[in-house]
């Protein structure tokens, strides 16, 4: 389970990039199927996560993550 702070920040960034309300986003949501992210938005999400957390992620590995909680867990590895 991802750190709550990391998860909340992932939700905040996701809401901003996808122009949806943060309180409608659940940890188990799939970026594409549940939240409607298109491929260009997926790349924008990765860039926004890097900016939010001041990290550099492997883009291919980051793009393979498909859920909000998965993104939080992936990012948590970089911020430790």
PAKOL-811546 format. One record per residue: residue in three letters; chain; x negated, y negated, z negated of N, C-alpha, C, CB in turn. Coordinates in Angstrom, 3 decimals. Last residue first. Glycine has a CB too. Example, Ala and Ser with C-alpha at 12.3 -4.5 7.8 and 13.67 -1.06 7.14 Angstrom:
<atoms>
ser / A / -12.850 / 2.250 / -7.080 / -13.670 / 1.060 / -7.140 / -12.900 / -0.030 / -7.870 / -14.084 / 0.598 / -5.725
ala / A / -13.190 / 5.690 / -7.800 / -12.300 / 4.500 / -7.800 / -13.200 / 3.300 / -7.800 / -11.308 / 4.473 / -9.046
</atoms>
This chain:
<atoms>
unk / A / -11.730 / -7.611 / 1.778 / -12.284 / -7.080 / 0.515 / -13.741 / -7.460 / 0.386 / -12.130 / -5.543 / 0.441
unk / A / -10.831 / -8.300 / 4.265 / -10.937 / -9.372 / 3.265 / -11.494 / -8.889 / 1.927 / -9.578 / -9.999 / 3.043
unk / A / -10.698 / -5.982 / 5.784 / -11.624 / -7.032 / 6.188 / -11.828 / -8.081 / 5.106 / -11.130 / -7.693 / 7.443
unk / A / -8.722 / -4.476 / 4.619 / -10.061 / -3.881 / 4.739 / -11.105 / -4.950 / 5.069 / -10.067 / -2.783 / 5.824
unk / A / -6.501 / -6.082 / 4.983 / -7.044 / -5.942 / 3.620 / -8.439 / -5.345 / 3.640 / -6.123 / -5.071 / 2.758
unk / A / -5.825 / -5.628 / 7.653 / -6.472 / -6.895 / 7.285 / -7.131 / -6.784 / 5.917 / -5.450 / -8.050 / 7.288
unk / A / -4.599 / -3.110 / 7.374 / -5.748 / -3.283 / 8.266 / -6.542 / -4.535 / 7.878 / -5.280 / -3.377 / 9.741
unk / A / -2.464 / -3.746 / 5.686 / -3.475 / -2.782 / 5.240 / -4.753 / -2.909 / 6.068 / -2.926 / -1.347 / 5.332
unk / A / -1.073 / -5.536 / 7.342 / -1.562 / -5.983 / 6.034 / -2.652 / -5.055 / 5.514 / -0.408 / -6.055 / 5.023
unk / A / -0.453 / -3.849 / 9.487 / -1.311 / -5.023 / 9.707 / -1.900 / -5.506 / 8.388 / -0.515 / -6.164 / 10.384
unk / A / 1.243 / -2.066 / 8.197 / 0.008 / -1.576 / 8.801 / -0.974 / -2.710 / 9.040 / 0.306 / -0.859 / 10.111
unk / A / 3.357 / -3.776 / 7.588 / 2.558 / -3.206 / 6.496 / 1.225 / -2.670 / 7.013 / 3.338 / -2.083 / 5.791
unk / A / 4.208 / -4.268 / 10.248 / 3.796 / -5.374 / 9.381 / 2.910 / -4.855 / 8.248 / 5.034 / -6.107 / 8.806
unk / A / 2.932 / -1.978 / 12.765 / 3.896 / -2.426 / 11.756 / 3.313 / -3.552 / 10.905 / 4.318 / -1.252 / 10.858
unk / A / 0.915 / -1.259 / 14.574 / 2.241 / -1.589 / 15.085 / 3.274 / -2.032 / 14.061 / 2.764 / -0.438 / 15.785
unk / A / -2.341 / -1.556 / 15.781 / -1.508 / -1.566 / 14.574 / -0.112 / -2.023 / 14.981 / -2.113 / -2.505 / 13.455
unk / A / -3.687 / -2.051 / 18.086 / -3.114 / -0.711 / 17.943 / -2.225 / -0.600 / 16.700 / -4.230 / 0.331 / 17.878
unk / A / -4.821 / -4.508 / 17.773 / -3.644 / -4.414 / 18.646 / -2.970 / -3.043 / 18.566 / -4.042 / -4.704 / 20.086
unk / A / -7.020 / -3.822 / 16.199 / -5.946 / -4.642 / 15.626 / -4.671 / -4.533 / 16.460 / -6.387 / -6.114 / 15.525
unk / A / -8.586 / -2.446 / 18.036 / -8.080 / -1.741 / 16.858 / -6.906 / -2.503 / 16.245 / -9.202 / -1.555 / 15.813
unk / A / -9.120 / -4.555 / 19.821 / -8.447 / -3.332 / 20.282 / -7.841 / -2.559 / 19.119 / -9.430 / -2.437 / 21.044
unk / A / -10.445 / -6.447 / 18.124 / -9.165 / -6.751 / 18.763 / -8.415 / -5.503 / 19.224 / -9.391 / -7.663 / 19.941
unk / A / -11.719 / -6.303 / 15.043 / -11.848 / -5.601 / 16.316 / -10.497 / -5.720 / 17.015 / -12.278 / -4.084 / 16.117
unk / A / -11.686 / -9.583 / 13.541 / -11.252 / -8.189 / 13.619 / -11.600 / -7.608 / 14.985 / -9.734 / -8.073 / 13.354
unk / A / -12.973 / -11.850 / 11.382 / -13.074 / -11.406 / 12.772 / -12.733 / -9.928 / 12.794 / -14.507 / -11.675 / 13.374
unk / A / -11.309 / -14.228 / 9.199 / -12.002 / -12.967 / 9.474 / -12.108 / -12.763 / 10.983 / -11.263 / -11.769 / 8.809
unk / A / -9.502 / -16.000 / 7.837 / -10.891 / -16.359 / 8.120 / -11.756 / -15.109 / 8.284 / -11.452 / -17.247 / 6.999
unk / A / -6.825 / -15.552 / 7.651 / -7.655 / -14.862 / 6.670 / -9.145 / -15.160 / 6.839 / -7.423 / -13.376 / 6.765
unk / A / -5.809 / -17.182 / 9.727 / -5.216 / -17.230 / 8.376 / -6.158 / -16.664 / 7.323 / -3.894 / -16.458 / 8.348
unk / A / -7.365 / -16.328 / 11.945 / -7.447 / -17.703 / 11.458 / -6.946 / -17.799 / 10.012 / -6.634 / -18.643 / 12.370
unk / A / -6.547 / -13.677 / 12.197 / -7.972 / -13.985 / 12.015 / -8.142 / -15.382 / 11.436 / -8.734 / -13.868 / 13.354
unk / A / -3.823 / -14.065 / 12.636 / -4.258 / -13.354 / 11.427 / -5.726 / -13.660 / 11.143 / -4.044 / -11.822 / 11.580
unk / A / -3.972 / -15.337 / 15.126 / -3.424 / -16.068 / 13.979 / -3.797 / -15.405 / 12.661 / -1.907 / -16.170 / 14.092
unk / A / -4.981 / -13.295 / 16.735 / -5.736 / -14.542 / 16.585 / -5.269 / -15.326 / 15.357 / -5.594 / -15.408 / 17.849
unk / A / -2.852 / -11.460 / 16.460 / -4.208 / -11.089 / 16.038 / -5.034 / -12.354 / 15.797 / -4.895 / -10.181 / 17.106
unk / A / -0.755 / -12.980 / 17.608 / -0.693 / -12.551 / 16.210 / -2.080 / -12.210 / 15.681 / 0.238 / -11.342 / 16.061
unk / A / -1.608 / -13.188 / 20.243 / -1.511 / -14.405 / 19.440 / -1.438 / -14.070 / 17.942 / -0.275 / -15.226 / 19.866
unk / A / -1.317 / -10.541 / 20.988 / -2.657 / -11.128 / 21.013 / -2.679 / -12.396 / 20.155 / -3.094 / -11.447 / 22.473
unk / A / 1.457 / -10.424 / 20.752 / 0.622 / -9.524 / 19.956 / -0.800 / -10.059 / 19.873 / 0.626 / -8.103 / 20.555
unk / A / 2.318 / -12.206 / 22.654 / 2.495 / -12.569 / 21.247 / 1.665 / -11.668 / 20.337 / 3.975 / -12.489 / 20.856
unk / A / 1.788 / -10.753 / 24.936 / 1.041 / -11.995 / 24.728 / 1.169 / -12.454 / 23.274 / 1.544 / -13.102 / 25.689
unk / A / 3.666 / -8.635 / 24.580 / 2.217 / -8.390 / 24.563 / 1.400 / -9.655 / 24.328 / 1.789 / -7.757 / 25.867
unk / A / 6.224 / -9.643 / 22.230 / 5.773 / -9.288 / 23.569 / 4.250 / -9.201 / 23.537 / 6.265 / -10.331 / 24.638
unk / A / 8.198 / -8.642 / 19.476 / 6.946 / -9.232 / 19.966 / 6.636 / -8.731 / 21.375 / 5.776 / -8.899 / 19.011
unk / A / 10.535 / -7.787 / 18.132 / 10.610 / -8.312 / 19.497 / 9.353 / -8.962 / 20.043 / 11.682 / -9.284 / 19.564
unk / A / 10.786 / -6.510 / 15.754 / 10.630 / -7.961 / 15.706 / 10.574 / -8.604 / 17.091 / 9.383 / -8.310 / 14.943
unk / A / 11.104 / -3.784 / 16.343 / 11.979 / -4.421 / 15.357 / 11.953 / -5.947 / 15.430 / 11.585 / -3.978 / 13.969
unk / A / 9.291 / -3.235 / 18.474 / 10.645 / -2.686 / 18.480 / 11.597 / -3.381 / 17.512 / 10.593 / -1.230 / 18.153
unk / A / 6.901 / -4.775 / 17.874 / 7.557 / -4.784 / 19.177 / 9.026 / -4.389 / 19.072 / 6.836 / -3.847 / 20.134
unk / A / 6.275 / -4.463 / 15.117 / 6.169 / -5.767 / 15.769 / 6.965 / -5.830 / 17.076 / 4.710 / -6.092 / 16.041
unk / A / 8.389 / -2.761 / 12.930 / 7.480 / -2.619 / 14.058 / 7.470 / -3.960 / 14.792 / 7.912 / -1.431 / 15.013
unk / A / 8.742 / -2.999 / 9.402 / 9.123 / -3.439 / 10.750 / 8.001 / -3.244 / 11.755 / 9.535 / -4.901 / 10.728
unk / A / 8.079 / -2.440 / 6.807 / 8.122 / -1.306 / 7.739 / 8.453 / -1.718 / 9.172 / 9.138 / -0.296 / 7.265
unk / A / 8.340 / -4.907 / 5.514 / 7.011 / -4.307 / 5.651 / 6.991 / -3.198 / 6.701 / 6.546 / -3.755 / 4.311
unk / A / 10.593 / -7.128 / 7.252 / 10.330 / -6.076 / 6.261 / 8.957 / -5.456 / 6.536 / 11.450 / -4.978 / 6.297
unk / A / 11.918 / -10.306 / 7.745 / 10.835 / -9.380 / 8.089 / 10.598 / -8.410 / 6.936 / 9.532 / -10.154 / 8.424
unk / A / 13.618 / -12.227 / 6.948 / 14.213 / -11.149 / 7.748 / 13.188 / -10.069 / 8.093 / 14.818 / -11.717 / 9.035
unk / A / 12.188 / -14.201 / 5.715 / 12.965 / -13.306 / 4.851 / 13.685 / -12.197 / 5.622 / 13.977 / -14.109 / 4.069
unk / A / 11.066 / -15.692 / 7.834 / 10.231 / -14.759 / 7.069 / 11.047 / -13.763 / 6.243 / 9.311 / -15.532 / 6.153
unk / A / 12.780 / -15.981 / 10.921 / 12.787 / -16.279 / 9.486 / 11.960 / -15.245 / 8.716 / 14.236 / -16.311 / 8.948
unk / A / 10.719 / -16.462 / 13.843 / 11.819 / -15.824 / 13.125 / 11.704 / -16.152 / 11.643 / 11.818 / -14.288 / 13.350
unk / A / 8.597 / -16.951 / 15.727 / 9.715 / -17.885 / 15.532 / 10.948 / -17.193 / 14.949 / 10.079 / -18.550 / 16.859
unk / A / 6.298 / -15.519 / 15.871 / 7.464 / -14.964 / 16.568 / 8.717 / -15.829 / 16.431 / 7.756 / -13.578 / 16.045
unk / A / 4.550 / -17.103 / 14.334 / 4.208 / -16.761 / 15.722 / 5.434 / -16.304 / 16.510 / 3.138 / -15.666 / 15.749
unk / A / 5.933 / -17.253 / 11.835 / 5.566 / -18.458 / 12.584 / 5.322 / -18.143 / 14.060 / 4.315 / -19.104 / 11.973
unk / A / 6.176 / -14.563 / 11.092 / 7.376 / -15.392 / 11.247 / 7.076 / -16.628 / 12.096 / 7.921 / -15.814 / 9.869
unk / A / 3.461 / -13.877 / 10.887 / 4.319 / -13.200 / 11.855 / 5.565 / -14.034 / 12.140 / 4.716 / -11.804 / 11.341
unk / A / 2.678 / -15.491 / 8.733 / 2.082 / -15.698 / 10.052 / 2.964 / -15.082 / 11.144 / 0.662 / -15.091 / 10.102
unk / A / 4.288 / -14.335 / 6.687 / 4.360 / -15.769 / 6.993 / 3.833 / -16.060 / 8.403 / 3.560 / -16.581 / 5.952
unk / A / 3.408 / -11.662 / 6.690 / 4.807 / -11.979 / 7.012 / 4.944 / -13.443 / 7.415 / 5.727 / -11.671 / 5.808
unk / A / 0.784 / -12.071 / 5.864 / 1.042 / -11.450 / 7.172 / 2.471 / -11.757 / 7.611 / 0.810 / -9.908 / 7.114
unk / A / 1.274 / -13.077 / 3.309 / 0.635 / -13.950 / 4.303 / 0.821 / -13.398 / 5.715 / -0.866 / -14.111 / 3.994
unk / A / 2.376 / -10.803 / 2.108 / 3.163 / -12.034 / 2.212 / 2.595 / -12.994 / 3.242 / 3.237 / -12.721 / 0.866
unk / A / 0.166 / -9.028 / 2.280 / 1.428 / -8.722 / 2.953 / 2.271 / -9.980 / 3.140 / 2.215 / -7.675 / 2.158
unk / A / -1.665 / -10.347 / 0.606 / -1.987 / -10.122 / 2.015 / -0.695 / -9.866 / 2.799 / -2.974 / -8.924 / 2.173
unk / A / -0.246 / -10.232 / -1.809 / -0.625 / -11.526 / -1.243 / -0.924 / -11.390 / 0.246 / -1.846 / -12.105 / -1.982
unk / A / -0.029 / -7.431 / -2.228 / 1.171 / -8.254 / -2.020 / 0.859 / -9.601 / -1.390 / 1.882 / -8.471 / -3.336
unk / A / -2.096 / -5.130 / -0.501 / -2.011 / -6.163 / -1.518 / -0.807 / -7.070 / -1.195 / -3.346 / -6.989 / -1.590
unk / A / -0.558 / -2.170 / 0.850 / -1.346 / -3.391 / 0.983 / -1.111 / -4.324 / -0.205 / -1.004 / -4.107 / 2.296
unk / A / -0.844 / 1.189 / 0.000 / 0.000 / 0.000 / 0.000 / -0.885 / -1.247 / 0.000 / 0.958 / -0.001 / -1.227
</atoms>
